[in-house]
Amino acid sequence: MSRPIYPRMDGAGLILVAAESLVYGVFAVLMYRSFCVLLERRKRPENNNSTLLLFTASFLFILITAHLIIDISWVYDGFIYAQDEAQRDGTAGDTPNPATRYLTNISHPKHLAQAALYQATTTIGDAFMIYRLWIVWDRNIWVTIIPTILVVALNVAAGRIIKLFSQAHEDIFRTAGGWITAFFILTFFANIISTATISYKVWQSNRTFGRGGGSSTVRIFHVLVQSAALYSLFLLVTLSTYVAKSNAQFIMVAVNNPIIGIIFAMIIVRSGNTSMQHSSSAGMTSGVRHGHQSEGPYAMRPMAIKISTDVEVMGATPSSFDNKISDDSELTPYPSNPSNVV
Protein backbone atom coordinates (compact mmCIF):
# COMPACT_ATOMS: atom_id res chain seq x y z
CA MET A 1 0.00 0.00 0.00
CA SER A 2 1.41 3.39 -1.05
CA ARG A 3 1.92 6.02 1.61
CA PRO A 4 -0.63 8.87 1.75
CA ILE A 5 0.28 12.12 -0.02
CA TYR A 6 -0.07 15.33 1.99
CA PRO A 7 -1.83 17.64 1.98
CA ARG A 8 -4.92 15.71 0.92
CA MET A 9 -5.95 16.58 -2.60
CA ASP A 10 -9.34 17.96 -1.59
CA GLY A 11 -7.68 20.24 0.96
CA ALA A 12 -5.01 21.23 -1.56
CA GLY A 13 -7.77 22.16 -4.01
CA LEU A 14 -9.38 24.56 -1.53
CA ILE A 15 -6.06 26.16 -0.62
CA LEU A 16 -5.15 26.37 -4.31
CA VAL A 17 -8.23 28.41 -5.21
CA ALA A 18 -7.85 30.73 -2.22
CA ALA A 19 -4.13 31.34 -2.79
CA GLU A 20 -4.43 31.80 -6.55
CA SER A 21 -7.37 34.20 -6.14
CA LEU A 22 -5.44 36.28 -3.61
CA VAL A 23 -2.34 36.57 -5.78
CA TYR A 24 -4.52 37.18 -8.84
CA GLY A 25 -5.97 40.26 -7.12
CA VAL A 26 -2.48 41.74 -6.83
CA PHE A 27 -1.79 40.80 -10.44
CA ALA A 28 -5.00 42.46 -11.68
CA VAL A 29 -4.16 45.78 -9.99
CA LEU A 30 -0.59 45.82 -11.32
CA MET A 31 -1.72 44.77 -14.80
CA TYR A 32 -4.20 47.66 -14.88
CA ARG A 33 -1.37 50.05 -13.99
CA SER A 34 0.89 48.52 -16.63
CA PHE A 35 -1.81 48.99 -19.29
CA CYS A 36 -2.04 52.67 -18.29
CA VAL A 37 1.74 53.05 -18.56
CA LEU A 38 1.94 51.28 -21.93
CA LEU A 39 -0.95 53.25 -23.41
CA GLU A 40 0.71 56.48 -22.30
CA ARG A 41 4.05 55.40 -23.71
CA ARG A 42 2.42 54.43 -26.99
CA LYS A 43 1.71 58.13 -27.62
CA ARG A 44 5.43 58.83 -27.72
CA PRO A 45 7.05 58.15 -31.11
CA GLU A 46 10.38 57.08 -29.56
CA ASN A 47 8.75 54.12 -27.74
CA ASN A 48 8.24 51.74 -30.65
CA ASN A 49 8.09 48.61 -28.43
CA SER A 50 4.87 49.60 -26.63
CA THR A 51 2.62 47.76 -29.12
CA LEU A 52 4.52 44.50 -28.60
CA LEU A 53 4.36 44.89 -24.82
CA LEU A 54 0.64 45.71 -24.97
CA PHE A 55 0.00 42.55 -26.95
CA THR A 56 2.11 40.51 -24.51
CA ALA A 57 0.32 42.02 -21.50
CA SER A 58 -3.10 41.33 -23.02
CA PHE A 59 -2.22 37.73 -23.84
CA LEU A 60 -0.82 37.16 -20.36
CA PHE A 61 -3.96 38.61 -18.79
CA ILE A 62 -6.17 36.27 -20.84
CA LEU A 63 -4.09 33.18 -20.04
CA ILE A 64 -3.80 33.88 -16.29
CA THR A 65 -7.49 34.75 -15.99
CA ALA A 66 -8.49 31.60 -17.89
CA HIS A 67 -6.31 29.49 -15.61
CA LEU A 68 -8.00 30.90 -12.51
CA ILE A 69 -11.49 30.33 -13.96
CA ILE A 70 -10.66 26.72 -14.85
CA ASP A 71 -9.14 26.10 -11.41
CA ILE A 72 -12.28 27.40 -9.67
CA SER A 73 -14.49 25.33 -11.97
CA TRP A 74 -12.29 22.24 -11.46
CA VAL A 75 -12.43 22.43 -7.66
CA TYR A 76 -16.17 23.24 -7.70
CA ASP A 77 -16.85 20.17 -9.82
CA GLY A 78 -14.81 18.06 -7.43
CA PHE A 79 -16.83 19.09 -4.40
CA ILE A 80 -20.28 19.33 -6.01
CA TYR A 81 -20.75 17.28 -9.17
CA ALA A 82 -18.34 14.50 -8.21
CA GLN A 83 -20.16 14.10 -4.90
CA ASP A 84 -23.53 13.92 -6.65
CA GLU A 85 -22.23 11.34 -9.11
CA ALA A 86 -20.74 9.25 -6.29
CA GLN A 87 -24.06 9.21 -4.48
CA ARG A 88 -25.80 7.96 -7.62
CA ASP A 89 -23.17 5.26 -8.06
CA GLY A 90 -23.20 4.29 -4.40
CA THR A 91 -19.51 5.09 -3.96
CA ALA A 92 -19.89 8.22 -1.83
CA GLY A 93 -18.61 6.41 1.26
CA ASP A 94 -15.55 4.95 -0.43
CA THR A 95 -12.00 5.99 0.36
CA PRO A 96 -10.66 8.30 -0.88
CA ASN A 97 -13.66 10.59 -0.97
CA PRO A 98 -15.26 11.69 -4.27
CA ALA A 99 -13.58 15.12 -4.30
CA THR A 100 -10.14 13.61 -3.84
CA ARG A 101 -10.76 11.00 -6.55
CA TYR A 102 -11.96 13.66 -8.97
CA LEU A 103 -9.13 16.15 -8.33
CA THR A 104 -6.48 13.42 -8.52
CA ASN A 105 -7.62 12.42 -12.02
CA ILE A 106 -4.98 14.24 -14.09
CA SER A 107 -6.38 12.92 -17.39
CA HIS A 108 -9.49 15.08 -16.96
CA PRO A 109 -9.87 17.70 -19.76
CA LYS A 110 -9.83 20.56 -17.25
CA HIS A 111 -6.54 19.38 -15.81
CA LEU A 112 -5.09 19.11 -19.31
CA ALA A 113 -6.27 22.68 -19.97
CA GLN A 114 -4.57 23.81 -16.76
CA ALA A 115 -1.30 22.23 -17.86
CA ALA A 116 -1.50 23.80 -21.33
CA LEU A 117 -2.23 27.26 -19.90
CA TYR A 118 0.64 26.96 -17.44
CA GLN A 119 2.96 25.97 -20.28
CA ALA A 120 1.87 28.99 -22.34
CA THR A 121 2.19 31.41 -19.41
CA THR A 122 5.63 30.08 -18.51
CA THR A 123 6.78 30.34 -22.12
CA ILE A 124 5.66 33.97 -22.37
CA GLY A 125 7.27 34.81 -19.03
CA ASP A 126 10.55 33.22 -20.07
CA ALA A 127 10.41 34.85 -23.49
CA PHE A 128 9.94 38.24 -21.84
CA MET A 129 12.91 37.45 -19.62
CA ILE A 130 15.01 36.75 -22.73
CA TYR A 131 13.73 39.99 -24.25
CA ARG A 132 14.91 41.89 -21.15
CA LEU A 133 18.30 40.21 -21.46
CA TRP A 134 18.49 41.16 -25.14
CA ILE A 135 17.62 44.81 -24.38
CA VAL A 136 20.04 45.14 -21.46
CA TRP A 137 22.88 43.70 -23.54
CA ASP A 138 22.34 46.22 -26.34
CA ARG A 139 20.36 43.78 -28.51
CA ASN A 140 23.18 41.26 -28.57
CA ILE A 141 21.55 38.03 -29.72
CA TRP A 142 24.48 35.82 -28.70
CA VAL A 143 23.81 36.22 -24.98
CA THR A 144 20.26 34.90 -25.49
CA ILE A 145 21.19 31.62 -27.19
CA ILE A 146 21.46 29.41 -24.09
CA PRO A 147 18.24 30.69 -22.42
CA THR A 148 16.42 30.30 -25.74
CA ILE A 149 17.55 26.69 -26.08
CA LEU A 150 16.38 26.02 -22.53
CA VAL A 151 12.95 27.53 -23.25
CA VAL A 152 12.59 25.42 -26.40
CA ALA A 153 13.56 22.32 -24.41
CA LEU A 154 11.06 23.06 -21.63
CA ASN A 155 8.29 23.35 -24.23
CA VAL A 156 9.27 19.94 -25.60
CA ALA A 157 9.06 18.57 -22.05
CA ALA A 158 5.71 20.30 -21.49
CA GLY A 159 4.27 18.75 -24.66
CA ARG A 160 5.36 15.32 -23.48
CA ILE A 161 3.86 15.95 -20.03
CA ILE A 162 0.47 16.87 -21.44
CA LYS A 163 0.46 13.76 -23.63
CA LEU A 164 1.30 11.55 -20.64
CA PHE A 165 -1.41 13.26 -18.58
CA SER A 166 -4.01 12.47 -21.24
CA GLN A 167 -3.12 8.75 -20.99
CA ALA A 168 -2.65 8.62 -17.21
CA HIS A 169 -4.11 5.96 -14.93
CA GLU A 170 -1.98 6.83 -11.88
CA ASP A 171 -1.20 9.95 -9.85
CA ILE A 172 0.87 12.80 -11.22
CA PHE A 173 4.09 11.69 -9.52
CA ARG A 174 4.11 8.26 -11.17
CA THR A 175 2.85 9.42 -14.54
CA ALA A 176 5.37 12.02 -15.69
CA GLY A 177 7.85 12.34 -12.84
CA GLY A 178 11.05 12.79 -14.84
CA TRP A 179 9.50 15.08 -17.45
CA ILE A 180 7.95 17.39 -14.87
CA THR A 181 11.23 17.61 -12.96
CA ALA A 182 13.00 18.44 -16.24
CA PHE A 183 10.42 21.14 -17.02
CA PHE A 184 10.96 22.95 -13.70
CA ILE A 185 14.76 22.57 -13.86
CA LEU A 186 14.90 23.96 -17.40
CA THR A 187 12.85 27.06 -16.65
CA PHE A 188 14.72 27.52 -13.36
CA PHE A 189 18.13 27.53 -15.03
CA ALA A 190 16.88 29.71 -17.87
CA ASN A 191 16.01 32.31 -15.22
CA ILE A 192 19.24 31.79 -13.26
CA ILE A 193 21.40 32.24 -16.35
CA SER A 194 19.53 35.35 -17.46
CA THR A 195 19.58 36.81 -13.94
CA ALA A 196 23.33 36.26 -13.64
CA THR A 197 23.96 37.76 -17.08
CA ILE A 198 21.84 40.84 -16.33
CA SER A 199 23.53 41.18 -12.93
CA TYR A 200 26.92 41.16 -14.60
CA LYS A 201 25.83 43.95 -16.92
CA VAL A 202 24.61 46.01 -13.95
CA TRP A 203 27.91 45.44 -12.12
CA GLN A 204 29.87 46.34 -15.24
CA SER A 205 27.91 49.56 -15.77
CA ASN A 206 28.18 50.65 -12.14
CA ARG A 207 31.90 49.92 -12.15
CA THR A 208 32.34 52.08 -15.24
CA PHE A 209 30.27 55.09 -14.16
CA GLY A 210 30.22 54.83 -10.37
CA ARG A 211 27.27 54.79 -8.01
CA GLY A 212 26.04 58.23 -8.99
CA GLY A 213 25.80 57.82 -12.73
CA GLY A 214 22.58 56.91 -14.47
CA SER A 215 20.70 56.24 -11.26
CA SER A 216 17.27 56.04 -12.94
CA THR A 217 18.35 53.31 -15.35
CA VAL A 218 20.26 51.49 -12.62
CA ARG A 219 17.01 51.37 -10.60
CA ILE A 220 15.27 49.72 -13.53
CA PHE A 221 18.12 47.23 -13.84
CA HIS A 222 17.72 46.41 -10.16
CA VAL A 223 14.01 45.75 -10.72
CA LEU A 224 14.88 43.39 -13.58
CA VAL A 225 17.33 41.45 -11.42
CA GLN A 226 15.03 41.33 -8.38
CA SER A 227 12.04 40.18 -10.41
CA ALA A 228 14.00 37.37 -12.05
CA ALA A 229 15.34 36.33 -8.65
CA LEU A 230 11.80 36.31 -7.19
CA TYR A 231 10.51 34.10 -10.00
CA SER A 232 13.47 31.75 -9.61
CA LEU A 233 12.68 31.45 -5.90
CA PHE A 234 9.08 30.44 -6.61
CA LEU A 235 10.28 27.91 -9.18
CA LEU A 236 12.68 26.44 -6.65
CA VAL A 237 9.90 26.05 -4.07
CA THR A 238 7.64 24.47 -6.70
CA LEU A 239 10.35 22.03 -7.75
CA SER A 240 11.03 21.16 -4.10
CA THR A 241 7.37 20.35 -3.41
CA TYR A 242 7.21 18.18 -6.52
CA VAL A 243 10.39 16.27 -5.70
CA ALA A 244 8.99 15.74 -2.19
CA LYS A 245 5.85 14.25 -3.81
CA SER A 246 3.59 16.71 -2.03
CA ASN A 247 0.23 17.89 -3.32
CA ALA A 248 1.43 21.37 -2.35
CA GLN A 249 2.99 21.44 -5.83
CA PHE A 250 -0.53 21.93 -7.24
CA ILE A 251 -0.83 25.03 -5.06
CA MET A 252 2.55 26.36 -6.17
CA VAL A 253 1.82 25.80 -9.85
CA ALA A 254 -1.47 27.68 -9.48
CA VAL A 255 0.24 30.58 -7.69
CA ASN A 256 3.07 30.71 -10.21
CA ASN A 257 0.67 31.77 -12.96
CA PRO A 258 -0.26 35.19 -11.50
CA ILE A 259 3.30 35.55 -10.15
CA ILE A 260 4.57 35.54 -13.74
CA GLY A 261 2.06 38.28 -14.56
CA ILE A 262 2.98 40.27 -11.43
CA ILE A 263 6.66 40.27 -12.38
CA PHE A 264 5.85 41.36 -15.94
CA ALA A 265 3.55 44.18 -14.77
CA MET A 266 5.90 45.28 -11.98
CA ILE A 267 8.71 45.89 -14.45
CA ILE A 268 6.46 47.94 -16.73
CA VAL A 269 5.02 50.02 -13.87
CA ARG A 270 8.41 50.68 -12.26
CA SER A 271 9.95 51.66 -15.59
CA GLY A 272 7.01 54.02 -16.19
CA ASN A 273 7.42 55.64 -12.77
CA THR A 274 11.16 56.04 -13.29
CA SER A 275 10.57 57.54 -16.72
CA MET A 276 8.19 60.14 -15.27
CA GLN A 277 10.67 61.00 -12.50
CA HIS A 278 13.39 61.33 -15.11
CA SER A 279 11.24 63.65 -17.27
CA SER A 280 10.35 65.75 -14.21
CA SER A 281 14.00 66.06 -13.20
CA ALA A 282 14.95 66.99 -16.75
CA GLY A 283 12.29 69.70 -16.79
CA MET A 284 13.46 71.16 -13.49
CA THR A 285 17.08 71.11 -14.67
CA SER A 286 16.13 72.86 -17.88
CA GLY A 287 14.20 75.50 -15.94
CA VAL A 288 17.18 76.22 -13.70
CA ARG A 289 19.52 76.44 -16.64
CA HIS A 290 17.43 78.92 -18.56
CA GLY A 291 16.31 80.86 -15.50
CA HIS A 292 17.59 84.15 -14.20
CA GLN A 293 21.39 84.21 -13.93
CA SER A 294 23.07 85.82 -10.93
CA GLU A 295 24.50 89.23 -11.68
CA GLY A 296 27.52 90.99 -10.34
CA PRO A 297 31.23 90.38 -10.42
CA TYR A 298 30.84 86.81 -9.07
CA ALA A 299 27.96 85.70 -11.31
CA MET A 300 28.04 81.99 -12.18
CA ARG A 301 28.91 81.20 -15.78
CA PRO A 302 28.06 78.08 -17.83
CA MET A 303 30.74 75.43 -17.41
CA ALA A 304 31.61 72.84 -20.08
CA ILE A 305 32.84 69.41 -19.08
CA LYS A 306 34.07 66.98 -21.71
CA ILE A 307 34.13 63.26 -20.82
CA SER A 308 35.61 60.61 -23.08
CA THR A 309 35.53 56.85 -22.56
CA ASP A 310 36.47 53.77 -24.53
CA VAL A 311 33.81 51.62 -22.85
CA GLU A 312 30.58 50.72 -24.61
CA VAL A 313 27.57 50.41 -22.30
CA MET A 314 23.91 49.96 -23.21
CA GLY A 315 24.51 50.55 -26.90
CA ALA A 316 26.30 53.88 -26.57
CA THR A 317 29.50 54.15 -28.54
CA PRO A 318 32.52 56.02 -27.16
CA SER A 319 31.71 59.15 -29.13
CA SER A 320 28.24 59.34 -27.61
CA PHE A 321 29.75 59.78 -24.16
CA ASP A 322 31.48 63.00 -25.15
CA ASN A 323 28.90 65.21 -23.47
CA LYS A 324 29.00 68.81 -22.40
CA ILE A 325 27.29 70.48 -19.48
CA SER A 326 26.29 73.88 -20.76
CA ASP A 327 23.12 75.84 -21.44
CA ASP A 328 21.86 73.23 -23.89
CA SER A 329 23.24 69.87 -22.69
CA GLU A 330 23.74 67.70 -19.62
CA LEU A 331 25.82 64.69 -18.73
CA THR A 332 23.85 61.46 -19.38
CA PRO A 333 26.13 58.40 -19.26
CA TYR A 334 23.05 56.10 -19.47
CA PRO A 335 20.16 56.13 -21.95
CA SER A 336 18.26 59.40 -21.61
CA ASN A 337 14.86 57.68 -21.48
CA PRO A 338 14.81 54.88 -18.87
CA SER A 339 11.52 53.51 -20.18
CA ASN A 340 13.35 52.31 -23.30
CA VAL A 341 15.03 49.61 -21.22
CA VAL A 342 11.84 47.52 -21.24
C-alpha positions, 0 to 999 in steps of 0.5 A, spaced: 500 500 500 502 506 497 503 512 503 498 517 503 500 524 499 499 530 503 496 535 503 490 531 501 488 533 494 481 535 496 484 540 501 489 542 496 484 544 491 481 549 496 487 552 498 489 552 491 483 556 489 484 561 495 491 562 494 491 563 486 485 568 487 489 572 492 495 573 488 490 574 482 488 580 485 495 583 486 496 581 479 490 584 476 491 591 480 498 591 477 496 589 470 491 595 470 497 600 472 501 597 466 496 597 461 495 605 463 503 606 462 503 602 456 498 606 453 501 612 455 508 610 452 504 608 446 503 616 444 510 617 444 514 616 437 520 614 440 517 608 444 516 603 438 516 597 443 509 599 446 505 595 441 509 589 442 508 589 450 501 591 450 500 585 446 504 581 450 500 584 457 493 582 453 495 575 452 498 574 459 492 577 462 487 572 458 491 566 459 492 567 467 485 569 468 483 563 464 487 558 468 483 561 474 477 560 472 478 553 470 481 552 477 475 554 480 471 550 476 475 544 477 475 544 484 467 546 484 466 540 480 470 536 485 466 538 491 459 538 487 458 534 481 463 529 483 459 528 490 452 527 486 455 522 481 458 518 487 451 518 491 448 515 484 453 510 483 453 508 491 460 510 492 460 516 496 462 512 502 468 509 499 475 511 500 478 516 498 472 521 498 469 523 491 472 530 491 479 527 492 478 522 486 476 527 482 481 532 483 487 526 482 484 524 475 490 528 471 487 525 465 481 530 466 480 535 460 480 541 465 486 538 468 489 538 461 487 545 460 490 547 466 497 544 464 496 547 457 495 554 460 501 553 465 505 551 459 503 557 455 504 562 461 511 560 462 513 560 455 511 567 455 514 569 461 521 566 459 520 569 453 519 576 456 525 574 460 530 573 454 527 579 451 529 583 457 536 580 457 536 582 449 535 589 451 540 590 457 545 587 452 544 592 447 540 587 442 546 582 442 543 576 440 548 571 442 547 572 450 540 569 449 542 563 445 542 558 451 536 561 455 532 560 448 535 553 447 532 552 454 525 555 453 525 550 447 527 544 451 522 546 456 516 546 451 518 539 448 518 537 455 511 540 457 508 537 450 510 530 453 507 531 459 500 533 457 500 527 452 502 523 458 497 526 462 491 524 457 493 517 458 494 517 465 491 511 470 496 513 476 497 519 480 501 525 477 508 523 480 508 516 477 505 518 470 510 524 468 515 524 474 522 525 470 519 530 465 515 534 470 522 535 474 525 536 467 520 542 465 521 545 472 529 545 472 529 547 465 525 554 466 529 555 473 536 555 469 533 559 464 532 564 469 538 563 473 542 564 467 539 570 465 539 573 472 546 572 472 547 575 465 543 581 467 547 582 474 553 582 470 551 587 466 549 592 472 555 590 475 559 592 469 555 599 468 556 601 475 563 599 475 564 604 469 560 610 471 560 609 479 554 609 483 552 616 482 551 615 474 545 613 471 541 612 477 534 612 474 536 606 469 540 602 474 534 602 478 530 599 472 536 594 472 535 592 479 528 591 478 529 586 472 534 582 477 530 582 483 524 580 479 527 574 475 530 572 482 523 572 485 521 568 480 526 563 480 525 562 488 518 560 486 520 555 481 525 552 486 519 552 491 515 548 486 520 544 484 522 542 491 514 540 493 514 536 486 520 532 488 517 531 495 511 528 492 507 533 495 500 535 493 502 542 495 505 542 488 498 543 485 498 550 489 505 552 487 503 551 480 497 555 481 500 561 484 506 561 479 501 563 474 499 570 477 506 571 479 509 571 472 504 576 470 505 580 477 513 580 475 511 582 468 507 588 470 511 590 476 517 591 471 512 595 466 510 600 472 516 601 475 519 603 468 514 608 467 514 611 474 522 612 473 521 615 466 516 620 469 521 622 474 526 622 469 522 627 465 520 631 471 527 632 473 529 633 466 524 639 466 526 642 473 534 642 470 532 645 464 528 650 468 534 652 472 539 652 466 534 657 462 532 661 468 535 668 471 542 668 472 546 671 478 548 678 476 555 681 479 562 680 479 561 673 481 555 671 477 556 663 475 557 662 468 556 656 464 561 650 465 563 645 459 565 638 461 568 633 456 568 626 458 571 621 453 571 613 454 572 607 450 567 603 454 561 601 450 555 600 455 547 599 453 549 601 446 552 607 446 558 608 442 565 612 445 563 618 441 556 618 444 559 619 451 562 626 449 557 630 453 557 637 455 554 640 461 552 647 458 546 651 457 543 646 452 546 639 454 547 635 460 551 629 462 547 622 461 552 616 461 546 612 461 540 612 456 536 618 456 529 615 457 529 609 462 523 607 459 526 604 453 530 599 457 523 595 457 
